[in-house]
Amino acid sequence: MPVFRSPELKPPVLVSPELPHPVLSSPAFPKPRFPEPSFPLPMLRKPAFPLPKLVLPSFPLPKLKKPAFPLPRFALPMLPLPRLALPIFPMPKL
């Protein structure tokens, strides 16, 4: 399907990532200059104590074992189902 464009529309400006943006690099948008801090910035250093790599629980973890019966393929995970919202008013006996 042909695209009809009016002749007064300018073609879009293609901006490659290597070239500066034609609008943002113009003098109307000066680059922000961050002032140098007047206080010395702290240097990052290693902590004096070693950090724990892996924290293991103090109690033994239960081992997962296979069920004695085969599970069907369409078994859903055993999630707690939400309770049905029961009406507050008493239901008439039929």
N, C-alpha and C positions, 0 to 999 in steps of 0.2 A: 504494500500500500504506500503510495508516494506521500511524502511529507511536504506540505505547502508552507513556505515561509515567506513572510513579507520582506521586500528588499530593504526596508529601513532597520530591520533587526541586525545587530552586529553579530558576527560569529562568536561563539564562546571562547574565552581565553583558556588555553590549555596550560596547566601549570604542572611542570615536572617536579618531583621531590628534590632534585638537585638545585634547581633555580630558586631564587627568592621569590616570594609571592609578590605580584605586581602592585597590589594595594597595600599589603601590610608592610612592605619595604619602602613605601613612599614617605616623604618628609611629614605628611600629615599624621602618620603613625610612627613616632620615634620609638626606638627600642628602649624598653625600661632598663634603667641603670640602677643596680642595687648598691646602696652605700656600704662601704666597708664597716664591719662592726668595730666599735671603739673598745671592746673588751676582748681578751684572747679567748678563742674557742677551745673547749677542752679536747684533748687528744683521746682517741679511743685506745684503751689498753686492755690487756687480758685481766680477768679477775684473779685475785690472789688465791682463791680456792678453786679446785676443779669442779666443773659443773657435771651433774649426773647425766649420763648418756641415756639410760633406760631405767625407769623405776618399776621394779617388780612388786607385786602385792605380797604381803607377808603370809597370806593364807593360800592353801593349794587350790588351783583352779580345777573345776570338774572337767573331765575329759569327755568329749562327745563320742558316743558310740552309735553304731547303726541300729535301727529298730529291728526287732525280731521278725516283723512282717514287712513285706514289700509295700512301699507307698505307691499309690496310683500316680500317674504322670500329671494329672490335672490337679494335684493337691495344692491348695493355696497355703501360704505361710500361716502358721497358727497365730493370728493376730486377735487381740480381744475385740469382739464385735460390740458396737455401741448398743446400749439397751434401747429397746423400743420405748418411745414416749407414750406413756399410758395416760389416758384422760383422767382429769382430776374428779369430774363428776361421776356419780355411780351409774353404771350401765343398767338399763332395765332388763330384767330377766325375760326371756322369750318363752 
